């Protein structure tokens, strides 16, 4: 974690406000006299301000409109990380203001979408979104959604998204409900973990292009990562994607292209394992430097209870491409460590000057065994989604539908209890500080037992 003195020095020009469950919107918004709601804070903040949302539960359909600027973003941050628990209703939290960061919240509840960007230049960082209750209708649903087709440049970084789930009228997992959804031009989807979502772990559709999808872990969804465009606004074309350094395992289809896609998409150094089909690409494209084999996690569990850091003999260590790789991992560890960039959201820390070990049981190939270059747009038939501990593949239906903010039925939120849950107050502030600095963090090192 960044030293407190450095963090404070970066905020000296910002006005800081506080929100607490026992606060009062008639208060002054100081730490000693906090407001009660995020919505009230949104009516006061100006570019460069930071809103600290203290631990506790907040229930509402959140709708914020304040705008930051390129040089002075507005930041809403949970203190500590995942301490502020948002029980979303209806549309969840809709961000309508530009140049806004949402950092470190837990989001669950009776909502179709947990965190929903309707503006440009928004960043969702280090949030935990789970157990939402979308309806399986034409609007669909998602844990985190960049959904205004006229907007651009939304980043989804370091989030954990799971159990975004609905079933259709026949009881099959809903193909229209996804973990992370990106429907616009420009942005980065990096260092996320997406598992047990009834549709795709990472889904792009409608009007996406020029996206970087890198160093994510996607497992146990009906589908892994889809690159595609179609439907409204009608002229979307999924091109100039970089999909690299991802670990995509135990899905029916690992990575596929669908709909209107271009020749500029590249698929580099992704680790694939136990997908029924690893790749379904179009236009003669072929994946490069694919690693096919067991990623060898510290503790692999399909139900989300495992430890998804790479073991020292993982084939993913030092096997990634530097192109598009984030400067830090999901825990704030600097990349690269040792001889190269690791695949997936975690970088195995090593002592300075010590090379990390590679090798392992996985095998590498230039092009996977999963049918790269296929041009078919026909999906497999639907089967039941994964239950905890189920290690089978899960088939996928077609994907061409918007993920949006439709109505939802009542549903109970569930807890995580996962061993990869980060310490409260840890990497959320680290990530925020690094982003405010606006440059790569090159000097942070941790001991080999860091988690």
PAVEXBA-906741 format. One record per residue (C-alpha): residue in one letter; chain; x, z, y. Coordinates in steps of 0.001 Angstrom, whole numbers. Layout:
BEGIN
ATOM   aa   ch        px        pz        py
ATOM    a    A         X         Z         Y
...
END
This chain:
BEGIN
ATOM   aa   ch        px        pz        py
ATOM    x    A         0         0         0
ATOM    x    A      1199      -779      3487
ATOM    x    A      2541      2254      5401
ATOM    x    A      -170      3874      7514
ATOM    x    A      1959      3632     10650
ATOM    x    A      2238      -143     10323
ATOM    x    A     -1482      -480      9594
ATOM    x    A     -2356      1571     12669
ATOM    x    A        15      -425     14870
ATOM    x    A     -1767     -3639     13940
ATOM    x    A     -5104     -2188     15045
ATOM    x    A     -3960      -947     18443
ATOM    x    A     -5718     -3785     20245
ATOM    x    A     -8941     -3429     18256
ATOM    x    A    -11879     -1169     18935
ATOM    x    A    -12718       754     15788
ATOM    x    A    -16191      1933     14872
ATOM    x    A    -17599      3951     11994
ATOM    x    A    -20790      3824      9953
ATOM    x    A    -21868      6590      7555
ATOM    x    A    -24968      7244      5421
ATOM    x    A    -25697     10415      7438
ATOM    x    A    -24940      8726     10780
ATOM    x    A    -27284      7895     13644
ATOM    x    A    -27641      4536     15358
ATOM    x    A    -28112      6437     18620
ATOM    x    A    -24610      7901     18191
ATOM    x    A    -21384      6642     19754
ATOM    x    A    -19975      5041     16596
ATOM    x    A    -16793      7108     16521
ATOM    x    A    -15390      8678     13367
ATOM    x    A    -16831     12033     14445
ATOM    x    A    -20160     10525     15585
ATOM    x    A    -20837      7512     13321
ATOM    x    A    -23697      5049     13326
ATOM    x    A    -26091      4828     10386
ATOM    x    A    -26288      1079      9726
ATOM    x    A    -24139     -2015      9489
ATOM    x    A    -26848     -3936     11340
ATOM    x    A    -26544     -1706     14401
ATOM    x    A    -22764     -2010     14375
ATOM    x    A    -23228     -5780     14356
ATOM    x    A    -25085     -5581     17684
ATOM    x    A    -22146     -3810     19364
ATOM    x    A    -18951     -5329     17967
ATOM    x    A    -16842     -7873     19841
ATOM    x    A    -14017    -10152     18638
ATOM    x    A    -11150     -8146     17156
ATOM    x    A    -13236     -5054     16363
ATOM    x    A    -13179     -3242     13019
ATOM    x    A    -16174     -1462     11489
ATOM    x    A    -15244      1188      8918
ATOM    x    A    -18168      1792      6560
ATOM    x    A    -17772      5199      4938
ATOM    x    A    -18584      6083      1342
ATOM    x    A    -22199      6299       258
ATOM    x    A    -25222      4111      -419
ATOM    x    A    -26814      1674      2030
ATOM    x    A    -30034      -133      1069
ATOM    x    A    -31317     -3148      2978
ATOM    x    A    -31352     -6889      3377
ATOM    x    A    -28265     -7074      5568
ATOM    x    A    -28157     -9819      8198
ATOM    x    A    -25256     -9942     10670
ATOM    x    A    -24664    -12446     13467
ATOM    x    A    -21686    -11251     15534
ATOM    x    A    -18863    -13787     15999
ATOM    x    A    -15170    -13145     16073
ATOM    x    A    -12587    -15714     17088
ATOM    x    A     -9661    -17371     15337
ATOM    x    A     -7236    -14898     16889
ATOM    x    A     -9560    -11880     16759
ATOM    x    A    -11698    -11681     13651
ATOM    x    A    -14447     -9096     13239
ATOM    x    A    -13805     -6936     10171
ATOM    x    A    -16274     -4887      8151
ATOM    x    A    -14312     -2741      5674
ATOM    x    A    -15395      -134      3144
ATOM    x    A    -13532      3183      3399
ATOM    x    A    -12405      3847       732
ATOM    x    A    -12405       646     -1260
ATOM    x    A    -15696       330     -3156
ATOM    x    A    -16807      3611     -1629
ATOM    x    A    -19540      1938       444
ATOM    x    A    -22183       850     -2075
ATOM    x    A    -24605     -1751      -754
ATOM    x    A    -27916     -1852     -2606
ATOM    x    A    -29023     -5313     -1625
ATOM    x    A    -32650     -6348     -1354
ATOM    x    A    -33954     -9910     -1202
ATOM    x    A    -31151    -11914       373
ATOM    x    A    -28356     -9358        78
ATOM    x    A    -25850     -9492      2971
ATOM    x    A    -26115    -12721      4962
ATOM    x    A    -23187    -13424      7291
ATOM    x    A    -24276    -15722     10133
ATOM    x    A    -21354    -15047     12495
ATOM    x    A    -18055    -16938     12400
ATOM    x    A    -14570    -15488     11992
ATOM    x    A    -15775    -12463     10021
ATOM    x    A    -14130    -10554      7147
ATOM    x    A    -16040     -8445      4598
ATOM    x    A    -13576     -6227      2732
ATOM    x    A    -13797     -3836      -207
ATOM    x    A    -17552     -3240      -697
ATOM    x    A    -19455     -2560     -3881
ATOM    x    A    -22585     -4731     -3924
ATOM    x    A    -25465     -4542     -6402
ATOM    x    A    -29251     -4293     -6401
ATOM    x    A    -32420     -6349     -6273
ATOM    x    A    -30996     -9441     -4593
ATOM    x    A    -30573    -13102     -5488
ATOM    x    A    -27180    -13264     -3747
ATOM    x    A    -24883    -10321     -3097
ATOM    x    A    -22694    -11665      -274
ATOM    x    A    -23887    -14875      1378
ATOM    x    A    -21943    -16790      4042
ATOM    x    A    -24027    -19041      6281
ATOM    x    A    -21215    -19591      8794
ATOM    x    A    -17706    -21037      9048
ATOM    x    A    -14417    -19121      8844
ATOM    x    A    -15725    -16203      6773
ATOM    x    A    -13620    -14278      4233
ATOM    x    A    -14912    -12122      1372
ATOM    x    A    -11987     -9967       260
ATOM    x    A    -11617     -7419     -2527
ATOM    x    A    -15332     -6802     -3107
ATOM    x    A    -16977     -5699     -6361
ATOM    x    A    -20303     -7503     -6888
ATOM    x    A    -22299     -6846    -10024
ATOM    x    A    -25711     -6481    -11686
ATOM    x    A    -27828     -8417     -9233
ATOM    x    A    -31369     -9502    -10073
ATOM    x    A    -31870    -13181     -9164
ATOM    x    A    -34843    -15169    -10353
ATOM    x    A    -34272    -18210    -12536
ATOM    x    A    -35884    -20664    -10134
ATOM    x    A    -34790    -23629     -8040
ATOM    x    A    -32961    -21341     -5592
ATOM    x    A    -30837    -19755     -8282
ATOM    x    A    -28451    -16964     -7393
ATOM    x    A    -24808    -15915     -7136
ATOM    x    A    -22613    -12892     -6674
ATOM    x    A    -20853    -14433     -3657
ATOM    x    A    -22016    -17672     -2048
ATOM    x    A    -20670    -19986       659
ATOM    x    A    -23898    -21894      1116
ATOM    x    A    -24346    -23531      4532
ATOM    x    A    -23551    -27185      3887
ATOM    x    A    -22728    -27789      7555
ATOM    x    A    -20196    -24942      7658
ATOM    x    A    -16572    -25029      6529
ATOM    x    A    -13626    -22827      5630
ATOM    x    A    -14833    -19823      3631
ATOM    x    A    -12423    -17844      1448
ATOM    x    A    -13288    -15795     -1647
ATOM    x    A    -10214    -13710     -2484
ATOM    x    A     -9597    -10730     -4763
ATOM    x    A    -13228    -10121     -5729
ATOM    x    A    -14569     -8881     -9051
ATOM    x    A    -17948    -10424     -9906
ATOM    x    A    -19864     -9848    -13112
ATOM    x    A    -23328     -9528    -14637
ATOM    x    A    -24970    -11877    -12174
ATOM    x    A    -27610    -12664    -14717
ATOM    x    A    -31052    -14132    -15192
ATOM    x    A    -32909    -15710    -18079
ATOM    x    A    -35263    -18659    -18149
ATOM    x    A    -38810    -18665    -19479
ATOM    x    A    -37510    -19096    -23015
ATOM    x    A    -35127    -16172    -22769
ATOM    x    A    -31961    -18284    -22507
ATOM    x    A    -29288    -17493    -19890
ATOM    x    A    -30195    -19127    -16597
ATOM    x    A    -27948    -22089    -15791
ATOM    x    A    -28623    -21685    -12041
ATOM    x    A    -27098    -18226    -11561
ATOM    x    A    -23341    -17993    -11043
ATOM    x    A    -20533    -15605    -10231
ATOM    x    A    -18733    -17278     -7292
ATOM    x    A    -20407    -20251     -5617
ATOM    x    A    -18865    -22551     -2994
ATOM    x    A    -20858    -25417     -1496
ATOM    x    A    -18832    -26396      1597
ATOM    x    A    -15621    -28044      2725
ATOM    x    A    -12327    -26179      2878
ATOM    x    A    -11521    -22722      1588
ATOM    x    A     -9620    -20744     -1001
ATOM    x    A    -10967    -19106     -4155
ATOM    x    A     -8103    -16959     -5434
ATOM    x    A     -7262    -13756     -7331
ATOM    x    A    -10869    -13248     -8462
ATOM    x    A    -12165    -11976    -11796
ATOM    x    A    -15527    -13446    -12885
ATOM    x    A    -17100    -12515    -16197
ATOM    x    A    -20488    -12298    -17948
ATOM    x    A    -22450    -14388    -15474
ATOM    x    A    -25344    -16382    -16885
ATOM    x    A    -24187    -19683    -15378
ATOM    x    A    -20632    -20497    -14322
ATOM    x    A    -17916    -18075    -13323
ATOM    x    A    -16840    -20320    -10407
ATOM    x    A    -19220    -23085     -9357
ATOM    x    A    -18832    -25700     -6621
ATOM    x    A    -21661    -28077     -5707
ATOM    x    A    -23480    -29832     -2866
ATOM    x    A    -20818    -30470      -182
ATOM    x    A    -17432    -29067     -1288
ATOM    x    A    -14053    -30715      -789
ATOM    x    A    -10450    -29714      -149
ATOM    x    A    -10747    -26399     -1997
ATOM    x    A     -7931    -24383     -3559
ATOM    x    A     -9037    -22568     -6729
ATOM    x    A     -6060    -20618     -7959
ATOM    x    A     -4958    -17546     -9930
ATOM    x    A     -8430    -16509    -11051
ATOM    x    A     -9493    -14978    -14373
ATOM    x    A    -12770    -16419    -15680
ATOM    x    A    -14120    -15328    -19055
ATOM    x    A    -17287    -14819    -21051
ATOM    x    A    -19553    -16857    -18771
ATOM    x    A    -21617    -19785    -19984
ATOM    x    A    -19138    -22023    -18172
ATOM    x    A    -15743    -21376    -16580
ATOM    x    A    -14954    -23447    -13451
ATOM    x    A    -16917    -26491    -12302
ATOM    x    A    -15794    -28979     -9662
ATOM    x    A    -18710    -31082     -8514
ATOM    x    A    -20997    -32324     -5766
ATOM    x    A    -24565    -33567     -5601
ATOM    x    A    -28082    -32942     -4313
ATOM    x    A    -28476    -32026      -615
ATOM    x    A    -27002    -32874      1847
ATOM    x    A    -26763    -36089      -173
ATOM    x    A    -23291    -37275       772
ATOM    x    A    -21200    -34496      -790
ATOM    x    A    -18063    -35625     -2612
ATOM    x    A    -15863    -33165     -4500
ATOM    x    A    -12365    -34425     -3813
ATOM    x    A     -8901    -33079     -2981
ATOM    x    A     -9313    -29922     -5059
ATOM    x    A     -6340    -27986     -6377
ATOM    x    A     -7271    -25984     -9473
ATOM    x    A     -4149    -24155    -10616
ATOM    x    A     -2798    -21016    -12297
ATOM    x    A     -6219    -19919    -13554
ATOM    x    A     -6875    -18136    -16851
ATOM    x    A    -10095    -19588    -18291
ATOM    x    A    -11062    -18186    -21686
ATOM    x    A    -14062    -17635    -23983
ATOM    x    A    -16434    -20002    -22186
ATOM    x    A    -18227    -22992    -23674
ATOM    x    A    -16566    -25402    -21240
ATOM    x    A    -13426    -24194    -19511
ATOM    x    A    -12993    -26516    -16517
ATOM    x    A    -15142    -29559    -15853
ATOM    x    A    -15996    -32137    -13245
ATOM    x    A    -19625    -33053    -12641
ATOM    x    A    -21505    -35316    -10279
ATOM    x    A    -19677    -36996     -7390
ATOM    x    A    -15958    -36321     -7786
ATOM    x    A    -12847    -38070     -6485
ATOM    x    A     -9396    -39150     -7583
ATOM    x    A     -7619    -36518     -5494
ATOM    x    A     -8434    -33536     -7698
ATOM    x    A     -5521    -31905     -9531
ATOM    x    A     -5506    -29426    -12402
ATOM    x    A     -2139    -27746    -12851
ATOM    x    A      -788    -24903    -15024
ATOM    x    A     -4097    -23411    -16119
ATOM    x    A     -4138    -21200    -19214
ATOM    x    A     -6945    -22047    -21628
ATOM    x    A     -7975    -20138    -24748
ATOM    x    A    -11034    -19991    -27019
ATOM    x    A    -13214    -22269    -24951
ATOM    x    A    -15277    -24628    -27064
ATOM    x    A    -13989    -27409    -24790
ATOM    x    A    -11120    -26771    -22398
ATOM    x    A    -11464    -29720    -19993
ATOM    x    A    -14112    -32297    -19148
ATOM    x    A    -12615    -34382    -16332
ATOM    x    A    -13748    -37677    -14855
ATOM    x    A    -12196    -40850    -13417
ATOM    x    A     -9339    -40795    -15913
ATOM    x    A     -7848    -37590    -14498
ATOM    x    A     -5635    -35522    -16802
ATOM    x    A     -4685    -31863    -16526
ATOM    x    A      -986    -31080    -16059
ATOM    x    A      1169    -28311    -17472
ATOM    x    A     -1734    -26661    -19289
ATOM    x    A      -922    -23563    -21334
ATOM    x    A     -3014    -23337    -24491
ATOM    x    A     -2819    -19962    -26191
ATOM    x    A     -3658    -16290    -26140
ATOM    x    A     -2853    -14941    -22643
ATOM    x    A     -1782    -11618    -24199
ATOM    x    A     -3304     -9110    -21816
ATOM    x    A     -2317     -5471    -21869
ATOM    x    A     -5763     -4736    -23376
ATOM    x    A     -8110     -7664    -23972
ATOM    x    A    -11820     -6824    -24034
ATOM    x    A    -14564     -9418    -23562
ATOM    x    A    -17015     -6840    -22227
ATOM    x    A    -15020     -6194    -19048
ATOM    x    A    -13597     -2842    -20105
ATOM    x    A    -10067     -4107    -20707
ATOM    x    A     -6804     -4156    -18791
ATOM    x    A     -6263     -7767    -17741
ATOM    x    A     -2706     -7521    -16521
ATOM    x    A      -294     -9709    -18478
ATOM    x    A      1813     -8076    -21160
ATOM    x    A      5557     -8681    -20989
ATOM    x    A      5415    -11341    -23730
ATOM    x    A      2503    -13285    -22200
ATOM    x    A      2910    -17061    -22030
ATOM    x    A      1457    -16869    -18525
ATOM    x    A      4455    -15075    -17017
ATOM    x    A      6469    -17317    -14662
ATOM    x    A      4415    -20283    -15950
ATOM    x    A      2406    -21060    -12805
ATOM    x    A      2981    -23565    -10049
ATOM    x    A      3943    -22273     -6593
ATOM    x    A      1574    -24795     -5017
ATOM    x    A     -1467    -22969     -3702
ATOM    x    A      -438    -19646     -5210
ATOM    x    A     -1453    -16637     -3095
ATOM    x    A      1337    -14579     -1572
ATOM    x    A        72    -11371     -3199
ATOM    x    A     -1896    -10625     -6341
ATOM    x    A     -5195     -8781     -6684
ATOM    x    A     -3367     -5434     -6453
ATOM    x    A     -1212     -6386     -3468
ATOM    x    A      1930     -7100     -5517
ATOM    x    A      4043     -9816     -3897
ATOM    x    A      4310    -13192     -5625
ATOM    x    A      6466    -14342     -7224
ATOM    x    A      8222    -11638     -9188
ATOM    x    A     11143    -12762    -11294
ATOM    x    A     11655    -16422    -12096
ATOM    x    A      8292    -17868    -11061
ATOM    x    A      4601    -17379    -10357
ATOM    x    A      2452    -15815    -13057
ATOM    x    A      -933    -17292    -13913
ATOM    x    A     -4106    -15293    -13384
ATOM    x    A     -4928    -12666    -10742
ATOM    x    A     -2118    -10254    -11650
ATOM    x    A      1620    -10701    -11079
ATOM    x    A      3726     -8634    -13465
ATOM    x    A      5898     -6432    -11217
ATOM    x    A      9611     -6268    -11947
ATOM    x    A     12460     -4432    -10311
ATOM    x    A     14135     -6392     -7525
ATOM    x    A     16652     -8831     -8935
ATOM    x    A     15311     -8569    -12490
ATOM    x    A     13825    -11656    -14088
ATOM    x    A     10491    -11271    -15849
ATOM    x    A     10222    -12348    -19433
ATOM    x    A      8286    -15405    -20520
ATOM    x    A      7483    -16830    -23888
ATOM    x    A      4923    -15314    -26204
ATOM    x    A      2487    -16724    -28695
ATOM    x    A      1011    -19427    -26467
ATOM    x    A      1968    -23062    -26590
ATOM    x    A      2249    -25450    -23659
ATOM    x    A      1147    -29052    -23415
ATOM    x    A       877    -31768    -20795
ATOM    x    A     -2890    -32124    -21113
ATOM    x    A     -5018    -29788    -23184
ATOM    x    A     -6771    -30347    -26458
ATOM    x    A    -10110    -30026    -24719
ATOM    x    A    -10876    -33632    -23911
ATOM    x    A     -9379    -34254    -20474
ATOM    x    A    -10504    -37474    -18930
ATOM    x    A    -14013    -37383    -20366
ATOM    x    A    -16552    -39019    -18081
ATOM    x    A    -19734    -37764    -19694
ATOM    x    A    -22257    -35834    -17609
ATOM    x    A    -24143    -34477    -20633
ATOM    x    A    -23909    -30730    -21201
ATOM    x    A    -24181    -28895    -24461
ATOM    x    A    -27384    -27227    -25561
ATOM    x    A    -28202    -23706    -24438
ATOM    x    A    -27604    -20609    -26544
ATOM    x    A    -27775    -16911    -25806
ATOM    x    A    -25247    -15500    -23345
ATOM    x    A    -22472    -13085    -24300
ATOM    x    A    -23226     -9492    -25084
ATOM    x    A    -20581     -6800    -24758
ATOM    x    A    -17967     -7365    -27405
ATOM    x    A    -19260    -10832    -28366
ATOM    x    A    -16376    -13259    -28709
ATOM    x    A    -18281    -16481    -29310
ATOM    x    A    -18547    -19422    -26967
ATOM    x    A    -21693    -19927    -24906
ATOM    x    A    -23217    -23302    -24284
ATOM    x    A    -24037    -24763    -20908
ATOM    x    A    -26882    -26762    -19404
ATOM    x    A    -26625    -29111    -16429
ATOM    x    A    -25503    -27596    -13168
ATOM    x    A    -26938    -29575    -10277
ATOM    x    A    -28879    -26934     -8400
ATOM    x    A    -28270    -24893     -5280
ATOM    x    A    -27431    -21211     -5549
ATOM    x    A    -29389    -19551     -2796
ATOM    x    A    -31375    -16589     -1627
ATOM    x    A    -34634    -16784     -3550
ATOM    x    A    -36877    -13857     -4372
ATOM    x    A    -36071    -11495     -7215
ATOM    x    A    -37892     -9052     -9431
ATOM    x    A    -37103     -5371     -9686
ATOM    x    A    -33929     -4520    -11562
ATOM    x    A    -31601     -1607    -12055
ATOM    x    A    -27996     -1669    -11000
ATOM    x    A    -25332      -842    -13521
ATOM    x    A    -21922       738    -13261
ATOM    x    A    -18588      -780    -14129
ATOM    x    A    -16331      1883    -15594
ATOM    x    A    -13672      -757    -16160
ATOM    x    A    -10060       226    -16620
ATOM    x    A     -8951     -2486    -14176
ATOM    x    A    -10884      -893    -11326
ATOM    x    A     -8392      -380     -8489
ATOM    x    A     -7752      3026     -6916
ATOM    x    A    -10059      3713     -3955
ATOM    x    A     -8407      3024      -629
ATOM    x    A     -5634       981     -2176
ATOM    x    A     -5387     -2786     -2049
ATOM    x    A     -8359     -3381       275
ATOM    x    A     -6417     -2056      3262
ATOM    x    A     -3260     -3739      2014
ATOM    x    A     -5002     -7076      1806
ATOM    x    A     -6645     -6625      5190
ATOM    x    A     -3342     -5710      6811
ATOM    x    A     -1579     -8686      5263
ATOM    x    A     -4280    -11070      6450
ATOM    x    A     -4265     -9645      9979
ATOM    x    A      -526    -10171     10132
ATOM    x    A     -1184    -13836      9392
ATOM    x    A      1943    -14469      7399
ATOM    x    A      3131    -14219      3832
ATOM    x    A      4092    -10799      2562
ATOM    x    A      7537    -11399      1101
ATOM    x    A      9020     -7949       830
ATOM    x    A      6621     -5734     -1129
ATOM    x    A      7960     -4697     -4501
ATOM    x    A      6550     -2263     -7029
ATOM    x    A      7933      -662    -10153
ATOM    x    A      7229     -2195    -13535
ATOM    x    A      4499       359    -14285
ATOM    x    A      2350      -581    -11260
ATOM    x    A     -1273     -1336    -12027
END
